[in-house]
Amino acid sequence: MANNQGRSVRQPTLLEVIIVLGLFLAIAFSFVSVVDLPIQLALFIALFLIVILGIRLGYTYNDLQEAIKSGISNGLEAVLILVAVGALIGSWIAGGIVPTIISFGLEIIHPSIFLLATLIICSLTSLATGTSWGTAGTAGIAMVAIGEGLGIPLPMVVGAVMSGAYFGDKLSPLSDSTVLTASMAKVNIIDHIKSMLYVSVPAFLISGAAFTIVGFTATGHVDMAGVESTINSLNSTFNIGWIMLIPAVVVIVLLAMRKPPVPTIAFGALLGVVWAGLFQGMDWIAALNTTYDGFVIETGEAFMDELLNQGGITSMLGSIVVILLGLGFGGLLNHIGALQVIVDSFKRFITNTGRLSISTVATGIMANIFGCAMYVSLILTPKIMEKNYDEMKVDRRVLSRNTEVGGTLTSGMVPWSDNGIFMVALFGVPTLQYLPYMWLSFAAIILVIIYGYTNKFIWYVDDEEEGQGHELDIASDQKA
């Protein structure tokens, strides 16, 4: 094999890949959990580890730099969304939108069912909008703020938000990640969603039951006097009323109409500035500045200041650096074929549909860990695994479903992935703290493995029996 300059290059050996990726994981986990250094620095070091391996394989530095740039360019929309969401949070607090939602939520939602309500509200929002990030940045922000006001452990709240956001995202034909997965697996989008129902609905019911049970135990010591105090403080600091919810409704409706997320969220941020000037009596320049520096207020109450002093583009800068470095890291790994080497090494393991399901989910998780972005996982996993499904005559709908479970539903579990970084920047809760409460994701992983080993809801291209799924048009798939 030769590179663009005609130089001979080779594929890395499994040992080389294990050594380099092992060093990366050791550095990343030690930085996050032991020495308390920023993950950005770990990724920056990891870039050069892969560059050294690439040069050893015969690539020039220019080859590898182009791979970094290509990886970054594929995920720049995520950076723009982060910028827009940061601006929106700052102006929505200043405009009274978030304070109104918090105040109404504290008055309406009983603490014991709050976690279940969070799951349902975020699921409905995500179904309507088709975006887990948009859901987290709108309904999710509000629910976390309400949960903080109720004194519910924030990792639990974030787990409920993410479970609901991912549930709706995976069943919405408006979701770009759902469309991408179906396209990469060469499956009709509606067939893909129908296949996902067999996993998503039971996983939703399981996680809903878990959040209900935990809700009754975790809220036993909620200080209702403190809740009332928070409501009074919000009412004395902001003008609270139903009219304050208009920007939130507008943004959700526009996202549901499949309008591009970046300008839609940016427009929502602008509405927040207008609301801050019109209804909160804020100076217009100061209101506009909240989109960049975030909202700042000194109420004299530590809890209220912590609750309200958030947002702004500057609050997202650290996350943007992580995403840029992570995308570059993923681009390098893809360019030198490191992930493919790992997957090829356990091909002999795939002897039945149970092991096929495990391998697909594992590939999706590895792509998130080493590719640092959900889209890397959704693109690479079907590409890497499709031959195994075809050889075993397993319907591609099973491939697309398992790819979603391994790729999308685990992306928020990786501290340095685009989803993990986005959620941490949004809610301020470390990945390893909310990860144990991503119950919908864990339930979905367990279900696809059970389906694989029991052969339940596993369809084959030559299976025409009623109840085993509809016939797959192989010819049309091959042309797609």
C-alpha positions in Angstrom: 0.0 0.0 0.0 1.2 3.5 -0.8 0.4 7.0 0.5 -0.3 10.1 -1.5 3.4 10.7 -2.1 3.9 7.1 -3.3 5.7 6.0 -0.2 5.1 2.5 1.0 3.0 2.2 4.1 1.8 -0.8 6.0 -1.1 -1.6 8.3 -0.3 -1.5 12.0 0.0 -4.8 13.9 -2.4 -5.6 16.7 0.4 -5.3 19.2 1.3 -1.8 18.0 -2.4 -0.7 18.2 -2.8 -2.2 21.7 0.3 -0.5 23.0 -0.6 3.0 21.6 -4.3 2.8 22.6 -3.4 1.3 25.9 -1.1 4.3 26.6 -3.9 6.7 25.5 -6.4 5.1 27.9 -3.9 5.1 30.8 -3.1 8.7 30.2 -6.8 9.7 29.8 -8.0 7.9 32.9 -5.1 9.0 35.0 -5.7 12.6 34.0 -9.4 12.4 34.7 -9.4 10.3 37.9 -6.0 10.5 39.5 -3.9 13.7 38.9 -6.8 16.0 38.0 -5.3 17.3 34.8 -7.6 18.4 31.9 -8.6 15.8 29.4 -7.7 18.3 26.7 -4.0 17.8 27.6 -4.4 14.0 27.5 -5.9 14.2 24.0 -3.2 16.5 22.8 -0.5 14.0 24.0 -2.5 11.2 22.4 -2.5 12.9 19.0 1.3 12.7 19.0 1.3 9.1 20.1 -0.7 8.3 16.9 1.4 10.5 14.8 4.5 8.6 16.0 2.9 5.3 15.1 1.8 6.7 11.7 5.3 7.8 10.8 6.5 4.3 11.9 4.0 2.8 9.5 5.4 4.9 6.6 3.1 7.9 6.5 4.6 11.4 6.2 3.7 14.0 8.8 1.7 15.9 6.0 -0.4 12.7 5.5 -1.2 12.6 9.1 -1.9 16.3 9.5 -4.4 16.0 6.6 -6.1 13.1 8.4 -6.3 15.3 11.6 -7.9 18.1 9.5 -10.3 15.7 7.8 -11.4 14.3 11.1 -12.0 17.7 12.6 -13.9 19.0 9.5 -16.3 16.1 9.8 -17.5 17.2 13.2 -17.4 21.0 13.0 -21.2 21.1 13.3 -20.9 19.8 16.8 -18.6 22.8 17.6 -21.1 25.3 16.2 -24.0 23.7 18.1 -21.9 24.0 21.3 -21.3 27.7 20.6 -25.0 28.3 19.9 -26.2 26.4 23.0 -23.7 28.3 25.2 -25.2 31.6 23.9 -28.8 30.3 24.4 -28.2 29.3 28.0 -26.9 32.7 29.0 -29.6 34.7 27.3 -32.4 32.3 28.4 -31.5 32.8 32.0 -31.2 36.6 31.5 -34.5 36.6 29.7 -36.4 34.8 32.4 -37.1 31.7 30.3 -35.1 29.2 32.4 -36.1 30.8 35.7 -39.8 30.6 34.6 -39.5 26.9 33.7 -37.7 26.2 37.0 -40.4 28.1 39.0 -43.3 26.3 37.3 -41.6 23.0 37.5 -41.0 23.3 41.2 -44.6 24.2 41.7 -46.1 21.5 39.5 -43.9 18.4 39.6 -43.9 16.4 42.8 -40.4 15.3 43.9 -41.3 11.6 44.1 -42.1 11.4 40.4 -39.6 14.0 39.2 -37.1 11.5 37.7 -39.9 9.7 35.8 -41.3 13.0 34.6 -37.8 14.1 33.4 -37.5 10.8 31.5 -40.9 11.3 29.8 -40.6 15.1 29.1 -37.2 14.6 27.5 -38.4 11.6 25.5 -41.3 13.6 24.1 -39.1 16.6 23.3 -36.6 14.4 21.6 -39.2 12.5 19.6 -40.6 15.9 18.4 -37.3 17.5 17.6 -35.2 14.5 16.5 -32.2 15.8 18.4 -30.7 14.6 21.7 -28.5 17.6 21.9 -31.3 20.0 21.3 -33.4 18.2 23.9 -30.6 18.3 26.5 -30.0 22.0 25.7 -33.6 23.0 26.2 -35.8 20.6 28.3 -32.7 19.0 29.8 -31.3 22.3 31.2 -34.7 23.1 32.7 -35.1 19.7 34.3 -31.6 19.7 35.8 -32.2 23.1 37.3 -35.6 22.0 38.7 -33.9 18.9 40.1 -31.2 21.0 41.7 -33.9 23.1 43.3 -35.6 20.0 44.7 -32.3 18.8 46.1 -32.3 15.6 44.0 -28.8 14.2 43.2 -27.8 15.8 39.9 -26.2 12.6 38.4 -29.6 10.9 38.7 -31.3 13.8 37.0 -28.7 13.9 34.2 -29.1 10.1 33.7 -32.9 10.6 33.3 -32.4 13.5 30.9 -29.9 11.5 28.7 -32.1 8.4 28.8 -35.1 10.3 27.6 -33.1 12.3 25.0 -31.6 9.2 23.5 -34.9 7.3 23.5 -36.7 9.9 21.5 -33.7 10.5 19.2 -33.5 6.9 18.2 -37.2 6.6 17.3 -37.5 9.9 15.4 -37.3 10.0 11.6 -36.1 13.6 12.0 -32.9 12.5 13.8 -29.7 12.9 11.7 -27.9 10.1 13.5 -30.8 7.8 13.0 -30.9 8.6 9.3 -27.1 8.2 9.1 -27.2 4.8 10.7 -29.9 3.5 8.5 -28.1 4.8 5.4 -24.7 3.3 6.4 -26.4 -0.1 7.0 -28.4 0.2 3.7 -31.7 0.0 5.5 -35.0 1.9 5.0 -35.3 4.5 7.7 -38.8 3.4 8.7 -37.7 -0.3 8.8 -34.8 0.8 11.0 -37.1 2.6 13.4 -39.4 -0.4 13.6 -36.5 -2.6 14.4 -35.4 -0.1 17.2 -38.8 -0.3 18.8 -38.1 -3.9 19.9 -35.2 -2.6 22.0 -36.1 1.0 22.8 -39.6 0.4 24.2 -38.7 -2.4 26.7 -35.6 -0.4 27.7 -37.7 2.7 28.3 -40.2 0.7 30.4 -37.3 -0.8 32.4 -35.6 2.5 33.0 -38.9 4.2 33.7 -39.6 1.7 36.5 -36.1 2.1 37.9 -36.4 5.9 37.9 -39.8 5.7 39.6 -38.5 3.4 42.4 -35.4 5.5 42.9 -37.5 8.7 42.8 -39.5 7.6 45.9 -36.3 6.8 47.8 -34.0 9.6 46.6 -36.6 12.4 47.4 -37.5 11.3 50.9 -35.6 14.1 52.5 -36.5 16.9 50.1 -36.7 20.2 52.0 -40.0 21.7 50.8 -39.3 24.9 52.7 -36.1 25.2 50.6 -38.2 24.6 47.5 -40.6 27.4 48.5 -37.7 29.7 49.2 -36.2 29.0 45.8 -39.6 29.8 44.1 -39.8 33.1 46.1 -36.3 34.1 45.2 -36.9 33.4 41.5 -40.1 35.5 41.6 -38.4 38.4 43.3 -35.4 38.3 40.9 -37.3 37.8 37.6 -40.6 38.6 36.0 -42.1 35.1 35.9 -45.0 34.3 33.6 -46.3 32.1 30.7 -45.2 34.7 28.1 -41.6 33.9 29.1 -42.0 30.4 27.6 -42.5 31.6 24.1 -38.8 31.4 23.1 -38.6 27.8 24.3 -41.8 26.9 22.4 -40.5 28.6 19.2 -37.1 26.7 19.3 -38.8 23.4 19.9 -41.3 23.9 17.1 -38.5 25.0 14.7 -36.4 21.9 15.5 -39.5 19.7 15.1 -40.0 21.3 11.7 -36.5 20.0 10.8 -34.9 23.4 10.7 -31.1 23.4 10.9 -30.1 23.2 14.6 -27.3 25.9 14.6 -29.4 28.8 13.3 -32.4 27.7 15.2 -30.6 27.6 18.5 -28.9 30.9 17.7 -32.3 32.4 17.0 -33.5 31.2 20.3 -30.5 32.9 21.9 -31.5 36.1 20.2 -35.0 35.8 21.5 -33.6 35.4 25.0 -31.7 38.7 24.6 -35.0 40.4 23.4 -36.9 39.0 26.4 -34.2 40.1 28.8 -34.6 43.7 27.5 -38.3 43.7 27.2 -39.5 41.8 30.2 -36.6 41.8 32.7 -35.7 45.4 32.3 -32.1 44.5 31.5 -29.7 46.9 29.7 -29.6 45.8 26.0 -25.8 45.7 25.8 -25.6 43.7 29.0 -28.3 41.4 27.7 -26.4 40.8 24.5 -23.2 40.1 26.4 -24.9 37.2 28.3 -24.6 35.2 25.1 -20.9 35.4 25.3 -19.9 35.8 29.0 -23.0 34.1 30.4 -25.5 35.4 33.0 -24.0 36.9 36.2 -25.9 37.9 39.3 -25.2 38.2 43.0 -28.4 37.5 45.0 -26.6 37.0 48.3 -27.8 33.3 48.3 -25.0 30.9 47.3 -27.5 28.3 46.0 -29.3 30.9 43.7 -26.0 32.3 42.4 -24.8 28.7 41.6 -28.1 28.0 39.9 -28.3 31.2 37.8 -24.6 32.1 37.0 -24.2 30.0 33.9 -24.1 29.9 30.1 -22.3 31.9 27.5 -20.0 31.0 24.7 -17.0 31.2 26.9 -18.4 28.4 29.1 -18.1 26.0 26.1 -14.5 26.8 25.1 -12.9 23.9 27.0 -15.4 21.5 25.5 -14.7 22.9 22.0 -11.0 22.2 22.5 -11.8 18.6 23.5 -14.1 18.0 20.5 -11.5 19.4 18.1 -8.7 17.3 19.5 -10.9 14.2 19.8 -12.1 14.5 16.2 -8.5 14.8 15.1 -7.6 11.8 17.1 -10.4 9.8 15.5 -9.4 11.0 12.1 -5.9 9.7 12.6 -7.0 6.3 13.9 -9.3 5.9 10.9 -6.6 6.9 8.5 -4.0 4.4 9.7 -6.6 1.6 10.1 -6.1 1.0 13.8 -9.8 0.2 14.6 -10.1 -2.2 11.7 -7.1 -4.2 13.0 -8.8 -4.6 16.4 -12.1 -5.7 14.8 -10.3 -8.1 12.4 -8.6 -9.8 15.4 -11.9 -11.1 16.8 -13.5 -12.2 13.6 -13.1 -15.9 14.6 -15.1 -15.1 17.7 -18.2 -14.4 15.7 -19.8 -17.9 15.4 -23.5 -17.1 16.2 -25.9 -14.2 16.4 -25.2 -13.7 20.1 -21.5 -13.1 19.5 -22.3 -11.1 16.4 -24.4 -8.7 18.6 -21.7 -8.5 21.2 -19.1 -7.8 18.5 -21.2 -5.0 16.9 -21.9 -3.3 20.2 -18.2 -3.6 21.2 -17.2 -2.1 17.9 -19.5 0.8 18.4 -18.1 1.4 21.9 -14.5 1.2 20.7 -15.2 3.6 17.9 -16.6 6.0 20.6 -13.6 5.5 22.9 -11.0 5.8 20.2 -12.8 7.8 17.5 -14.0 10.3 20.2 -17.3 11.1 18.3 -20.6 9.4 17.8 -20.6 9.9 14.1 -17.3 8.1 13.8 -18.9 5.1 15.5 -22.1 5.2 13.3 -20.0 5.4 10.1 -17.4 2.8 11.0 -19.4 0.2 12.7 -21.7 -0.8 9.8 -18.8 -0.5 7.4 -16.7 -2.9 9.5 -19.4 -5.4 10.5 -21.6 -5.6 7.4 -19.7 -8.6 5.9 -20.3 -10.6 9.0 -24.1 -10.0 8.8 -24.2 -10.9 5.2 -22.2 -14.1 5.6 -24.6 -15.2 8.4 -27.6 -14.0 6.3 -28.7 -11.8 9.2 -31.0 -8.9 8.1 -29.3 -5.5 7.9 -32.0 -4.1 10.2 -30.3 -6.0 13.0 -27.0 -4.5 12.0 -28.5 -0.9 12.1 -30.2 -1.6 15.4 -27.1 -3.0 17.1 -25.0 -0.1 15.6 -27.4 2.4 17.3 -27.1 0.7 20.6 -23.3 0.4 20.5 -22.7 3.7 18.9 -25.3 6.2 19.9 -26.5 5.0 23.3 -22.9 4.7 24.6 -21.5 7.9 23.2 -22.3 9.9 26.4 -20.5 7.3 28.5 -17.0 8.3 27.2 -15.6 11.4 28.9 -13.7 12.6 25.9 -16.3 11.9 23.2 -18.3 14.7 21.6 -21.5 13.6 23.5 -19.7 13.1 26.8 -18.1 16.5 26.6 -21.3 18.2 25.5 -23.3 16.8 28.4 -20.6 17.7 31.0 -20.3 21.3 29.6 -24.1 21.6 29.7 -24.9 20.2 33.2 -21.6 20.4 35.0 -21.8 16.8 36.2 -18.7 14.6 35.4 -19.3 11.7 33.1 -18.2 9.1 35.6 -20.8 10.4 38.0 -23.9 10.3 35.7 -22.8 7.2 33.8 -24.2 4.7 36.4 -27.7 6.3 35.8 -27.8 5.9 32.0 -30.2 3.1 32.6 -31.9 3.1 29.2 -28.5 2.6 27.5 -27.6 -0.3 29.8 -31.0 -1.9 29.4 -30.7 -1.6 25.6 -27.2 -3.2 25.5 -28.4 -6.1 27.6 -31.5 -6.6 25.5 -29.7 -6.8 22.1 -27.3 -9.4 23.6 -30.2 -11.4 24.9 -32.0 -11.2 21.6 -28.8 -12.4 19.9 -28.4 -15.5 22.0 -32.1 -16.4 22.1 -32.6 -15.5 18.4 -35.6 -13.3 19.4 -36.4 -10.5 17.0 -33.4 -11.5 14.8 -34.4 -11.6 11.2 -32.8 -13.4 8.3 -32.8 -12.5 4.6 -34.4 -15.8 3.7 -36.9 -16.0 6.5 -40.4 -15.6 5.3 -42.3 -17.0 8.4 -44.9 -14.7 9.8 -43.9 -12.9 12.9 -40.2 -13.1 12.1 -40.1 -9.9 10.2 -40.8 -8.8 6.6 -38.9 -9.9 3.6 -35.7 -7.9 2.8 -35.2 -6.9 -0.8 -31.6 -7.9 -1.2 -31.3 -6.6 -4.7 -32.5 -3.1 -3.8 -30.1 -3.1 -0.8 -27.2 -4.0 -3.0 -28.0 -1.1 -5.4 -28.4 1.4 -2.5 
